[in-house]
Every structure is written in C-alpha cells, then in structure tokens.
Amino acid sequence: MSRIELVNPSNAQGEAAALLQQINGAFGGVPNMFRAVANSPAALKSMWGSFGAIGQGTLGARLGEQIAVAIADRNDCEYCLAAHTALGRKAGASADDMAAAQAGESSEPKTAAALKFAVAVVEKRAHIGEADIAALRQAGFGDGEIVEIMAHVALNLFTNYVNVAFKVPVDFPGVKLRAK
C-alpha cells in the first residue's frame, strides 16, 4: 500500500489533470508512479518534462532504459525495474539485454561503458574520477552524451526515490531484483 495518496486522474484538478491526461495518452493509462507524484503538480511537471526532454536526447530509448534498470537494481526499486524492463523491451532490447543491464553489464562495449559509468555515479554518489570520464570518451561518447548519461542517472534517482520511499504499488509485470 502506498504511503501517500495515488491521485485518481478523473478527480485531478488544474495542471495535474492536464499532465495526467498527457501521461495517459503516452501510456494508455496512468502508471501509479505518476499518480503518486501528481500530489504536487510542480513535481509532476518536473518529472514528466524531464522524461520528455531526455527522450529527445541522442542516446536513444534502449540505452536509456538499460541505464534505468541498472540504477533501479542498485537502489532496490522494484517499481522502476519492472517499468523500465518493459519499456526497454518495447525499445528493442532483448530479455537477455535487460537482465545484463540490470547487472550493469552489456556485451556491446559502448553500452557497457555507459552502464559502468552510471553504476559508478550511483555507488560513489557522484564522486567519480578522471578515469571514469576517460573510459566513456574511449568508448566513443562525447561531452554532450556524457552529460546526457548523467541526466538519465539523475532522473532515475528521482523516480527510484519516489517509488521506494512512498512504496508505490508496482503496476508493470514484476522483475526480481538481483541478489546482493
């Protein structure tokens, strides 16, 4: 049971109602995470706007979803793990690709470098070193893409924290967290 109210989209008012309508159009329903965040129209606008902006980036949906599952697993966020695994599959990743990403790994060197960096940022609380950035550059990422990876990390920390702290009920097919 959620620790905060899940806003019913049919009862939402003002800006929250308009944003939930957009989210419904994108997903064919309103996922529970957005219903929880809708308690604050400002927070919902920030989250939804960030998803829209990052979705227009250069990394692509598949890599974004792989980053998301790696971070979700590190933060024990069952909600984001389930949601982003489903979205990653929709973006063309195989079940094996998503399972590897959950472990912070990939058989594709460029993806592996991005995942290693994202995991390092989370585990080291952003206290990364020159070698972490150099590894991304060596894998073929430019500064803009490196910043975009960081934006994915930041957005996923926001969503992970919302779902874990508020115990938002998972409304996507469940995926098990890795044993630690």
C-alpha positions in Angstrom: 0.0 0.0 0.0 1.3 3.4 -1.0 2.4 5.7 1.8 0.8 8.7 0.0 -2.4 9.0 -1.9 -2.4 7.9 -5.6 -4.3 10.7 -7.3 -7.2 9.5 -9.3 -6.8 11.0 -12.8 -10.5 11.5 -13.1 -10.5 13.7 -9.9 -7.3 15.6 -10.6 -7.6 19.4 -11.0 -5.7 22.1 -12.9 -2.2 21.4 -14.1 -2.0 17.9 -12.6 -5.1 17.0 -14.6 -3.7 18.2 -17.8 -0.4 16.4 -17.2 -2.1 13.2 -16.2 -4.1 13.4 -19.4 -0.8 13.6 -21.4 0.7 10.7 -19.5 -2.5 8.7 -20.2 -2.1 9.4 -23.9 1.5 8.2 -23.8 1.0 5.0 -21.8 -2.7 4.2 -22.5 -3.2 4.6 -18.7 -1.6 6.4 -15.9 1.1 4.4 -14.1 1.0 4.5 -10.3 4.3 6.4 -10.0 2.8 9.4 -11.8 -0.4 9.2 -9.7 1.8 9.5 -6.6 3.8 12.4 -7.9 0.6 14.2 -9.0 0.1 15.2 -5.4 2.5 18.0 -6.4 1.8 19.5 -9.8 5.2 21.1 -9.7 6.9 17.8 -9.1 4.8 16.1 -11.8 5.7 18.8 -14.3 9.3 18.4 -13.5 9.3 14.6 -13.8 7.1 14.4 -16.9 9.1 17.3 -18.5 12.4 15.5 -17.8 11.1 12.3 -19.4 10.1 14.3 -22.5 13.4 16.2 -22.7 15.6 13.2 -22.1 13.5 11.2 -24.6 14.6 13.7 -27.3 18.3 13.2 -26.5 20.9 11.4 -28.5 21.4 8.3 -26.5 18.2 6.5 -27.6 15.5 4.9 -25.7 17.1 1.5 -25.5 20.3 2.7 -23.7 18.2 5.0 -21.5 16.1 2.0 -20.4 19.3 -0.1 -19.8 20.7 2.7 -17.6 17.4 2.9 -15.8 17.3 -0.8 -14.9 21.0 -0.8 -13.7 20.2 2.1 -11.4 16.8 0.6 -10.2 18.6 -2.6 -9.2 21.2 -0.6 -7.2 18.5 1.3 -5.4 16.3 -1.7 -4.8 13.5 -0.1 -6.8 11.2 -2.9 -7.8 8.8 -0.4 -9.5 11.4 1.2 -11.8 13.0 -2.2 -12.5 9.6 -3.6 -13.7 8.6 -0.4 -15.6 12.0 0.1 -17.4 12.4 -3.6 -18.2 9.1 -3.4 -20.0 10.0 -0.1 -21.7 13.4 -1.5 -22.7 11.8 -4.5 -24.3 9.5 -2.1 -26.2 12.5 -0.1 -27.3 14.1 -3.2 -28.9 16.2 -4.7 -26.1 16.0 -8.5 -25.6 15.3 -10.1 -22.2 18.9 -11.0 -22.0 20.0 -7.4 -22.8 17.8 -6.1 -20.0 19.0 -8.8 -17.5 22.6 -7.9 -18.3 21.9 -4.2 -17.9 20.3 -4.9 -14.6 23.7 -6.2 -13.5 25.3 -3.1 -15.1 26.7 -5.1 -18.0 26.4 -5.4 -21.7 28.1 -7.4 -24.5 28.2 -4.1 -26.5 31.3 -2.2 -25.4 29.8 1.3 -25.8 26.7 0.3 -23.8 28.9 -1.5 -21.2 30.9 1.7 -20.7 27.7 3.8 -20.2 26.3 1.3 -17.7 29.6 1.1 -15.8 29.7 4.9 -15.5 26.0 5.1 -14.4 26.5 2.5 -11.8 29.7 4.2 -10.6 27.9 7.5 -10.3 25.2 5.9 -8.1 27.5 3.8 -6.0 30.1 6.6 -5.5 27.4 9.2 -5.0 28.9 11.1 -8.0 32.5 11.1 -6.5 33.9 9.7 -9.7 37.4 10.1 -11.1 39.0 11.2 -14.3 39.3 7.5 -15.3 35.5 7.2 -15.3 35.1 10.0 -17.8 38.1 8.8 -19.8 36.5 5.4 -20.2 33.4 7.0 -21.6 35.4 9.0 -24.1 37.4 6.0 -25.1 34.1 4.1 -25.8 33.1 6.9 -28.2 31.0 9.2 -26.0 31.4 13.0 -26.4 30.8 15.5 -23.7 27.2 16.1 -24.6 26.4 12.4 -24.4 28.3 12.1 -21.1 26.1 14.9 -19.6 23.1 13.1 -21.0 24.0 9.9 -19.3 24.2 11.9 -16.1 20.8 13.3 -16.8 19.4 9.8 -17.1 21.1 8.9 -13.7 19.6 12.0 -12.0 16.1 11.4 -13.4 16.2 7.7 -12.4 17.3 8.6 -8.9 14.3 10.9 -8.6 11.9 8.1 -9.7 13.6 5.4 -7.6 13.4 7.5 -4.5 9.7 8.4 -5.1 8.8 4.7 -5.6 10.9 3.3 -2.8 10.1 6.0 -0.2 6.4 6.1 -0.8 6.0 2.3 -1.5 4.2 2.9 -4.8 2.5 -0.3 -5.9 4.1 -1.9 -9.0 1.7 -1.9 -11.9 4.0 -3.4 -14.5 5.0 -7.1 -14.9 7.3 -7.8 -11.9 11.0 -8.3 -12.3 13.2 -9.7 -9.5 15.9 -7.6 -8.0 19.3 -9.3 -8.2 20.5 -11.0 -5.0 23.2 -8.8 -3.4 
